[in-house]
Amino acid sequence: MNLNKLLAFALTGVFVVVGIGRIKAQPATTNTKPNVVFIIVDDLNDYEGAFGGHPQVKTPNIDKLAKSGTSFTNAHSNCPVCAPSRNSLFTGVYPFASGDFGWTALKDIPELQNNKTIMECFSGNGYHVMGSGKLLHHHRKDFWQEWGININNYGPLAFNGIEPVGHPSVPEPYRNIGPIDGSFAPLSDVPTFPDSISHGNKTGWIYSRGKKDFLEYKSEDVRDLMPDEMHSEWAVKRIEELDAENSEKPFFMGIGFVRPHTPLYAPKKYFDMFPIDEIQLSEIKPGDNTDTHYKDIYPAEMKGLRYYRTLKESYDGNAEEGLKHFLQAYLACIAFTDAQIGKVVDAIDNSRFKENTIIVLVADHGWQMGEKDYLFKNSPWEESTRIPMILRNPQSKKGAKVKHPASLVDIFPTLIDLCNLEGDNKKSVDGINLCGHSLTPFLEDPDTNEWDGPNGALSMVGNGLNRSDKMKQTYSYRTQDWRYILYLDGSEELYHNATDPYEWTNLSDDKNYQDRKKELKAEMLEIVDTINK
């Protein structure tokens, strides 16, 4: 996409690059219902400074948002892989309750056809519902009254003149994983393929697989926008327009950012923040996978196992070297997305909506960076399930931290509570009840014991190995101090996170912890057994 096409887009209203530094002296909105800005980030683990994550991470905007809201420091995905996590989040229904045991589009899950999404509930309560970016994994434009940017959110991709491929700077065989998961590089490293160029084929950055629509890059300051930048600029533009209109109609705005999902591409300035010779890897214990069961149950070609093995092979057997290059790109993409989040939050804070807008920031799941010889999401361990979760309600205490476990299914009932939404979450009696619990008691008192939710957060690995039996899935249950894992074959793991935060020691066979294991298993199975289908 060249600069002329960008200008054409702007003139047709698809997106406009605008400044966000202005503060207007306008009265606060008099809406009786609060607005909601809902931000979801793909593959973002707990590295942010506000969550005590990676020591080198740079997330000033997320950290600033945390100081102005409530951070849930023990929040988890209910299924640590994209599609089922988002289906669950936007319907408030556990994946096992809906039979979502794979990567199925919401429209193809029969059990959810009688349930409303968050967006439909807001529409039914008189809200203007608008969105842009990756929200549901399989996009449903009909859930939104207004949609922003239509573009492949994973772009740009490296294009060899014929098709998208892994970036040429990534060593083999990792590059062969493909143009999405097998690629990481700064945007300034414009992919070139001499053989294709010699045959007259244009190479470089392309936005999507299907169309030869190029992202043109001349310098850091003269280039086309990445999709996440388009979404943030669209959100800023719409907030400023609504502010100027003086409309009192409440709005729900959803913004989905893809980075740090692969391919790990970002402008060079974000890579420069993390020099490769200074990268610090996660705390990894050699041989940490020996007392785990995942590798013995799931095929060796499962992505997390294969990606780690392939990255190690690509750097001549030096796993640390490969992880440093991958982590540099991951941290760069986090910093890039943090900047986009800052634009959206600043637009709200510089408008009359500041004191009447709830801001929610979550991720769909985490990402494991080599721990237990695993490089991906969709595992039952901490780095895969744990997510950042910030909820800023203007009427709540600022800078509060909630240690009690929470999960994504709790978002739907919380928004119903905060926005006084009326009506059922079900379209008919055949629908499934909301599985989560409102988090509003924690917004009033972060240390409260008066919450009707469970003691722990329940995650289900979206393995897809069994597509029908909810008891043939792998479950992971995280309380404040413990994690209990029950694999689909009955194998177990038990970690005392209060003393073993990296989950290095599996205590499931230790005779001193059998009572605790039984207690956690009973709590977990009670949740699984009591949720109606």
C-alpha positions in Angstrom: 0.0 0.0 0.0 1.7 3.2 -1.1 1.4 6.7 0.3 -1.1 7.8 -2.3 -3.4 4.9 -1.4 -3.0 5.8 2.3 -4.2 9.3 1.5 -7.1 7.9 -0.5 -8.1 5.8 2.5 -8.0 8.9 4.7 -10.2 10.9 2.3 -12.8 8.2 2.2 -12.9 8.0 5.9 -11.4 4.6 6.4 -8.8 6.0 8.7 -7.2 9.4 9.4 -3.9 10.0 11.2 -4.6 12.5 13.9 -2.9 14.1 16.9 -4.0 13.3 20.4 -2.3 15.8 22.5 -5.1 18.4 22.8 -7.2 18.9 26.0 -10.6 20.5 25.5 -12.4 22.5 28.1 -15.8 20.8 27.6 -18.2 19.7 30.3 -18.2 16.0 31.3 -20.8 13.9 29.6 -24.2 13.6 31.3 -24.8 10.0 30.2 -26.6 7.9 32.8 -24.8 4.8 31.4 -21.0 4.7 31.2 -19.2 4.2 27.9 -16.9 1.2 27.5 -13.6 1.0 25.7 -12.6 -2.7 25.5 -9.0 -3.4 24.4 -7.8 -7.0 23.8 -4.2 -7.9 22.8 -3.2 -11.1 21.1 -0.6 -13.4 22.7 0.3 -10.9 25.4 1.7 -12.7 28.5 2.4 -11.2 31.9 5.6 -9.3 31.0 4.2 -5.8 31.5 5.8 -3.8 34.3 2.5 -3.5 36.2 2.4 -7.2 36.5 6.0 -7.7 37.7 6.9 -9.4 34.4 10.1 -9.3 32.3 12.7 -6.9 33.7 13.5 -5.3 30.4 9.9 -4.7 29.1 8.9 -1.2 28.3 5.2 -0.6 28.8 4.7 2.9 30.1 1.2 3.3 28.8 -0.1 -0.1 30.2 1.6 0.8 33.5 0.0 4.2 33.5 -3.4 2.7 32.9 -2.9 0.2 35.7 -2.1 3.1 38.1 -5.5 4.7 37.2 -7.5 1.5 37.5 -7.6 -1.9 39.1 -5.1 -4.6 38.1 -6.0 -8.3 38.5 -2.6 -9.7 39.0 -3.7 -13.4 39.0 -5.9 -13.3 35.9 -6.1 -16.2 33.4 -7.4 -17.2 30.1 -10.1 -19.9 30.1 -8.5 -21.5 27.0 -5.0 -20.4 26.1 -5.3 -20.3 22.4 -7.0 -17.7 20.2 -10.3 -18.9 18.9 -11.9 -20.7 21.9 -10.5 -18.1 24.3 -12.3 -15.3 22.4 -15.5 -17.3 21.9 -15.6 -17.8 25.6 -14.8 -14.2 26.5 -17.4 -12.7 24.3 -20.2 -15.1 25.3 -19.2 -15.5 29.0 -19.4 -19.3 28.6 -16.6 -21.7 29.4 -15.3 -23.6 26.3 -16.1 -27.0 27.9 -19.7 -25.9 28.5 -20.2 -24.9 24.9 -18.3 -27.9 23.5 -15.7 -25.6 21.9 -12.8 -28.1 21.9 -10.8 -26.8 18.9 -10.5 -23.7 16.7 -14.1 -23.4 15.7 -15.8 -20.2 14.5 -18.5 -19.0 16.9 -21.2 -19.4 14.2 -20.3 -23.1 13.9 -20.7 -23.9 17.6 -24.4 -25.1 18.0 -24.5 -24.7 21.7 -23.7 -21.0 21.4 -26.4 -20.1 18.8 -28.9 -19.3 21.6 -26.5 -17.0 23.5 -25.8 -13.3 23.0 -22.4 -11.8 22.8 -21.3 -8.9 24.8 -21.8 -6.7 21.8 -25.4 -7.8 21.3 -26.2 -7.1 25.0 -24.8 -3.6 24.7 -26.7 -3.0 21.4 -29.9 -4.2 23.1 -29.4 -1.6 25.8 -29.2 1.4 23.5 -25.4 1.6 23.1 -23.7 2.5 19.9 -21.5 -0.6 19.3 -18.4 -0.2 17.2 -15.1 -2.0 16.7 -11.9 -2.5 14.8 -9.1 -5.0 14.8 -8.9 -8.6 15.9 -11.7 -9.2 18.4 -13.3 -12.5 17.7 -10.8 -14.9 16.1 -13.2 -15.5 13.2 -14.6 -12.0 12.5 -18.3 -11.4 12.7 -19.1 -7.9 11.3 -22.8 -8.4 12.0 -22.2 -8.1 15.8 -21.1 -4.5 15.3 -23.2 -1.5 14.3 -20.1 0.2 13.0 -16.9 -1.4 11.9 -13.5 0.3 11.5 -10.7 -1.0 9.3 -11.0 -4.0 7.1 -7.6 -5.4 6.7 -5.6 -8.6 7.4 -4.6 -8.0 11.0 -1.5 -10.2 10.9 0.2 -8.2 8.2 2.6 -7.2 6.9 4.0 -10.5 5.6 7.3 -11.1 3.7 6.5 -11.5 0.0 8.9 -13.3 -2.3 7.3 -12.1 -5.5 5.0 -15.1 -5.7 3.6 -15.8 -2.2 4.1 -14.8 1.5 6.9 -16.7 3.1 9.0 -16.7 6.3 11.2 -13.7 6.6 14.6 -14.3 4.8 16.6 -13.1 7.8 15.2 -15.9 10.0 17.4 -19.0 9.8 16.2 -22.4 8.6 14.4 -24.5 9.5 12.5 -22.1 11.8 11.7 -19.9 8.7 10.0 -22.9 7.1 7.3 -22.8 9.7 5.8 -20.1 7.5 5.0 -16.4 7.0 3.1 -16.1 10.3 4.7 -18.2 13.1 8.1 -18.5 11.4 9.0 -14.8 11.1 10.5 -12.0 13.2 12.3 -8.9 12.0 12.2 -5.1 12.3 10.1 -3.4 9.7 13.2 -1.7 8.3 14.5 -5.1 7.2 12.4 -5.0 4.0 12.4 -8.6 2.7 14.2 -9.0 -0.6 14.5 -12.0 -2.8 17.1 -11.5 -5.6 16.0 -14.3 -7.8 12.4 -12.9 -7.9 13.6 -9.4 -8.5 15.8 -10.6 -11.5 12.6 -12.0 -13.0 10.8 -8.7 -12.7 8.7 -9.7 -9.6 8.2 -7.1 -6.9 9.1 -8.3 -3.4 8.8 -6.7 0.0 6.1 -6.3 2.6 2.6 -7.3 1.7 -0.6 -6.8 3.8 -2.3 -10.1 3.1 -2.0 -13.5 1.5 -4.6 -13.0 -1.2 -4.0 -9.5 -2.6 -0.7 -7.9 -3.8 -1.3 -4.9 -1.7 2.2 -3.7 -0.6 3.2 -1.9 2.6 5.7 0.6 1.3 8.7 1.4 3.6 11.3 4.1 2.8 12.3 5.0 6.4 10.9 5.0 9.9 9.2 8.3 9.2 8.2 7.6 5.6 6.2 4.3 5.5 2.7 2.9 5.4 1.0 2.1 8.6 0.8 -1.3 10.1 -2.7 -2.7 10.8 -2.5 -2.1 14.6 -1.6 1.5 13.9 -4.6 1.8 11.6 -6.9 0.5 14.4 -5.5 2.9 17.0 -5.8 5.9 14.7 -9.4 4.9 13.8 -10.3 4.7 17.5 -8.7 8.1 18.2 -10.6 9.6 15.2 -13.9 8.2 16.3 -13.5 9.3 20.0 -12.7 12.8 18.9 -15.6 12.8 16.5 -18.0 11.6 19.2 -16.6 14.2 21.6 -17.2 17.0 19.1 -20.7 15.8 18.3 -21.8 16.2 21.9 -23.9 13.1 21.6 -25.2 11.7 24.9 -25.7 8.2 23.4 -23.5 5.8 25.3 -21.0 3.8 23.2 -19.1 0.4 23.4 -15.9 0.5 21.5 -13.9 -2.7 20.9 -10.3 -2.5 19.7 -8.2 -5.7 19.0 -4.4 -5.4 18.6 -2.6 -8.4 17.1 1.0 -7.7 18.1 2.8 -9.5 19.9 1.2 -12.3 17.9 3.5 -13.6 15.2 4.9 -12.6 12.8 6.9 -10.5 15.2 7.3 -7.4 13.0 7.5 -3.9 14.4 9.2 -0.6 13.5 12.9 -0.6 14.0 12.9 1.9 16.9 11.2 -0.7 19.0 13.8 -3.3 18.2 16.5 -0.7 19.1 15.1 -0.6 22.6 16.3 -4.1 23.2 19.9 -4.7 21.9 20.4 -8.4 21.2 23.5 -8.6 23.3 21.6 -7.3 26.4 18.6 -9.6 26.2 17.8 -11.4 29.4 15.9 -14.7 29.0 13.1 -15.9 31.2 14.0 -17.9 34.3 14.5 -21.4 32.8 15.5 -24.4 34.7 17.4 -27.0 32.6 15.5 -30.2 32.4 12.3 -28.6 33.8 10.1 -30.7 31.5 11.3 -34.0 32.9 8.6 -34.1 35.6 5.8 -32.9 33.3 3.3 -35.0 31.3 2.4 -32.7 28.3 5.3 -34.1 26.1 4.2 -37.7 26.8 0.5 -37.1 25.9 0.5 -34.7 23.0 2.2 -35.4 19.6 5.7 -34.2 19.1 4.4 -32.0 16.2 2.2 -29.9 18.5 3.3 -26.4 17.9 4.8 -25.5 21.3 7.1 -28.6 21.3 8.0 -28.3 17.7 8.6 -24.6 17.7 11.1 -24.8 20.6 12.9 -27.8 19.0 13.0 -26.0 15.6 14.2 -22.7 17.0 17.0 -24.5 18.8 18.0 -26.4 15.6 18.0 -23.1 13.6 20.7 -21.7 15.9 23.0 -24.8 15.8 21.6 -26.4 18.9 22.0 -23.2 20.9 18.5 -22.7 22.4 19.5 -19.6 24.3 20.7 -17.8 21.2 17.5 -18.6 19.3 15.3 -17.5 22.3 17.2 -14.2 22.5 16.4 -13.3 18.9 12.8 -14.4 19.3 12.4 -12.6 22.7 13.9 -9.4 21.3 11.2 -9.3 18.6 8.5 -10.2 21.2 9.6 -7.4 23.5 9.7 -5.0 20.5 6.2 -5.9 19.5 4.9 -5.4 23.1 6.5 -1.9 23.2 4.9 -1.2 19.8 1.4 -2.2 21.0 1.8 -0.4 24.2 2.2 2.8 22.1 -1.1 2.0 20.3 -2.9 1.5 23.6 -1.5 4.8 24.8 -3.1 6.6 21.9 -6.5 5.2 22.6 -6.4 5.8 26.4 -5.1 9.3 25.9 -7.9 10.1 23.4 -10.4 9.2 26.1 -8.5 11.1 28.8 -8.4 14.2 26.7 -12.1 14.1 26.0 -15.3 14.9 28.0 -15.7 11.1 28.3 -12.9 10.6 30.8 -15.0 10.5 33.9 -17.8 8.3 32.4 -15.8 5.7 30.5 -14.9 2.2 31.7 -11.6 0.9 30.1 -10.9 -2.8 30.0 -7.5 -4.1 28.9 -7.0 -7.9 28.6 -5.2 -10.5 26.5 -6.7 -13.6 25.1 -3.9 -15.7 26.6 -0.2 -15.7 27.4 2.9 -17.0 25.7 5.6 -19.4 26.9 9.1 -18.3 26.1 11.1 -21.6 26.3 10.1 -22.7 29.7 9.7 -26.5 29.8 11.2 -26.7 26.3 8.0 -25.0 24.9 7.6 -22.0 22.7 4.0 -21.1 22.1 0.7 -20.8 23.9 -1.9 -23.5 24.5 -0.2 -25.2 27.4 -1.5 -25.7 31.0 1.3 -23.7 32.7 1.6 -20.2 34.1 3.1 -18.2 31.2 0.5 -19.6 28.8 -2.6 -19.1 30.9 -1.7 -15.9 32.8 -2.8 -12.6 31.3 -2.7 -8.9 32.1 -6.2 -7.7 33.1 -6.9 -4.0 34.0 -10.3 -2.6 34.6 -10.5 1.2 35.0 -13.8 2.3 36.4 -13.7 6.1 37.2 -15.6 5.5 40.4 -13.2 2.9 41.7 -10.0 3.1 43.7 -7.0 4.0 41.5 -3.9 1.8 41.5 -5.5 -1.2 43.3 -4.2 -4.7 42.8 -6.4 -7.8 43.2 -4.5 -11.0 44.1 -7.6 -13.2 44.0 -7.8 -15.4 40.8 -10.0 -14.1 38.0 -10.5 -15.1 34.4 -11.9 -13.9 31.1 -15.4 -15.3 31.6 -15.8 -12.8 34.5 -15.6 -9.8 32.1 -19.2 -10.2 30.7 -21.0 -10.3 34.0 -18.8 -7.5 35.3 -19.8 -5.2 32.4 -23.4 -6.1 32.9 -23.1 -5.0 36.5 -21.1 -1.8 35.9 -23.3 -0.6 33.0 -26.7 -1.8 34.5 -27.5 -3.7 31.4 -30.9 -5.2 31.2 -32.1 -8.5 29.6 -30.9 -12.0 29.5 -27.6 -13.2 28.1 -29.6 -16.0 26.4 -31.7 -15.7 23.2 -33.9 -18.6 24.3 -34.3 -21.1 27.1 -31.8 -23.3 25.2 -29.0 -20.9 25.9 -26.2 -21.4 28.4 -26.1 -19.4 31.6 -23.2 -17.0 32.1 -20.3 -19.0 33.7 -18.4 -16.1 35.2 -19.0 -13.8 38.2 -19.0 -10.1 38.4 -15.7 -8.6 39.6 -17.3 -5.5 41.0 -16.8 -6.4 44.7 -13.0 -6.3 44.0 -13.4 -2.8 42.5 -14.8 -1.7 45.8 -12.3 -3.6 47.9 -9.4 -5.4 46.2 -8.9 -7.6 49.3 -12.6 -8.5 49.8 -13.7 -12.0 50.8 -17.2 -11.2 49.7 -17.2 -12.7 46.2 -19.5 -15.4 44.9 -17.0 -16.7 42.4 -14.7 -19.7 42.7 -11.4 -20.0 44.6 -9.4 -20.4 41.4 -9.3 -19.7 37.7 -10.1 -22.6 35.3 -8.3 -23.1 32.0 -8.8 -25.8 29.4 -6.1 -26.6 26.8 -7.7 -26.2 23.4 -6.0 -29.2 22.0 -8.8 -30.5 19.7 -7.7 -34.1 20.3 -11.2 -35.0 21.6 -14.0 -33.0 20.1 -16.9 -34.3 22.1 -16.1 -35.3 25.7 -15.6 -32.5 28.2 -13.8 -34.9 30.6 -11.3 -35.9 27.9 -9.7 -32.4 27.9 -6.7 -31.1 29.8 -7.7 -28.7 32.6 -5.5 -26.4 34.7 -6.8 -24.8 37.9 -4.9 -21.8 39.4 -5.7 -20.6 42.9 -3.9 -17.8 44.7 -1.1 -20.1 45.8 -1.4 -23.3 43.8 -1.9 -24.8 40.3 -3.4 -28.2 39.7 -3.4 -29.8 36.3 -5.5 -32.8 35.2 -4.5 -34.2 31.8 -6.9 -35.9 29.5 -5.4 -39.3 30.3 -5.7 -38.7 34.1 -2.0 -37.7 34.6 -1.6 -34.9 37.2 0.7 -32.0 38.0 0.7 -29.9 41.2 2.7 -26.7 41.8 3.0 -24.5 44.9 3.2 -21.2 43.1 3.6 -19.3 46.4 7.0 -20.8 46.9 7.6 -22.0 43.3 6.6 -19.2 41.0 8.2 -20.7 37.9 6.5 -24.1 38.4 9.7 -26.0 38.5 8.7 -28.8 40.9 5.8 -31.1 40.2 4.5 -32.2 43.6 1.7 -34.4 42.4 3.4 -37.6 43.6 4.7 -36.2 46.8 2.9 -37.9 49.7 3.0 -34.7 51.7 0.6 -33.0 49.3 -2.0 -35.6 48.5 -4.7 -33.9 50.6 -4.1 -30.6 48.9 -4.2 -32.2 45.5 -7.5 -33.9 46.2 -8.9 -30.6 47.5 -7.9 -28.7 44.4 -9.2 -31.5 42.1 -12.5 -31.5 43.9 -12.8 -27.7 43.6 -12.0 -27.8 39.9 -14.3 -30.7 39.0 -17.2 -29.0 40.8 -16.9 -26.1 38.4 -16.7 -28.5 35.4 -19.6 -30.6 36.6 -22.0 -27.8 37.7 -21.9 -25.7 34.5 -25.0 -26.5 32.5 -24.9 -27.2 28.7 
